[in-house]
């Protein structure tokens, strides 16, 4: 693996893992497997000598991937930084158990990436007759030097496994033993390697033209937590009371639903408002996304300040939170950025506008909210939800009807510089108990909104009665492609 100026240059970073394990006792093939030096492994892959590559080996301290930790991720990033200018790309040999965490972490740590970083490993050691190691390694090295092999550049952190090329921060381990060990449930593969390597250039990220550098700060005081039937508020309280805890990624049911009893929700509210924790909602399902407000169960979480993780994997949501908190952003910035696509880790951006409780005596004007500068042409969904709508006591009325208007305020909030435009009518059955009303208004909102101006919402109540509510929530989803 000598240097040759006429060859593509790839740095191979060896961390350990199944791919490089040999029996601890050379004469006993049934002895425990341990990580071996590359000098003992390269003879099992003689094909590497025929590749038109100058492969440089960097040996990290060998660890079982189950011992992977944020400090090790940062050390890998530093190795890549120090060798960045001299190499066409990078291949990381890694154990499969935490490969998706490492791939996700590097996608955030490596800023302004314009070279391929390919992570690979194997289900069987490279020394085994039926091992998948050599094919995974050769394909990864090929992808890491695209110009040498006439391939499109993939300027991303990828996982290459079983001839499938996956975006790293979208990947999940789907089998503990099958050769098809990884998949991206909510995103198509970036490419496939059969007789020919085919890259889907329409979905790969654009190379950065800014200067490459690495981020070196991750906040470790975060956790993943699954909601389950029968979970007690005491368990939640003990989780939220962990010393130094900064954020929690909740894995909830279906489209983002969780228990709705008052004691449970009180713990959530105190965690957000009193303890200042960042709480992110992702689904327990392998496919699909959280849609906050689609059902009452998730709408209440939204009202309490839990934010949507859209369709991120658990690994991506957790590591993204580590990254954002590690940058020492204030909690509101962390919440905002958690709902925006930063590295291709989610399919949609989310923009939320929350209006506190109010009263409409026929007409109510909410304070203006800055819209956030999103691209109105990329809007795919807009929902307006009014929670806890009630009429005055003693009023017996079978329905509640509200009209929602939007316009832009003038310098004085009592005036406006545009004519209010109706976004739609909300109607609900009323039995003298608070009712939640939801309006899907994507097309109308898209026609009316000016993303560069603050939004003012006006609610008009039908009839002569005052109407009260707990809050108004507007969620705008935009595509990232």
Secondary structure, 3 states (H helix, E strand, C coil): CCCCCCCEEEEEEECCCHHHEEECCCCCCCCCEEECCHHHHHHHHHHHHHCCEEEEEEECCCCCHHHCCHHHHHHHHHHHHHHCCCCCEEEEECCCCCHHHHHHHHHHHEECCCCEEEEECCCCCCCCCCCCHHHHHHHHHHHHCHHHHCCCCCCCEEEEECCEEEEHHHCEECCCCCCCCEECCCCCCCEEECCCEEECCCCCCCCCCCCCEECCCCCCCEEEEECCCCCCHHHHHHHHCCCCCCEEEEEEECCCECCCCHHHHHHHHHHHHCCCCEEEEEECCCCCCCCCCCCHHHHHHHHCCCEECCCCCHHHHHHHHHHHHHCCCCHHHHHHHHCCCCCCCCCEEEEEEEECCEEEECEEECCCECCCCCCHHHEEEEEEEEEEEEECCCCCCCEEEEEEEEECECCCCCCECCCCEEEEEEEEECCCCCEEEEEECHHHHHHHCCCCCCEEEEEEECCCCEEEECEEEEEEEEECC
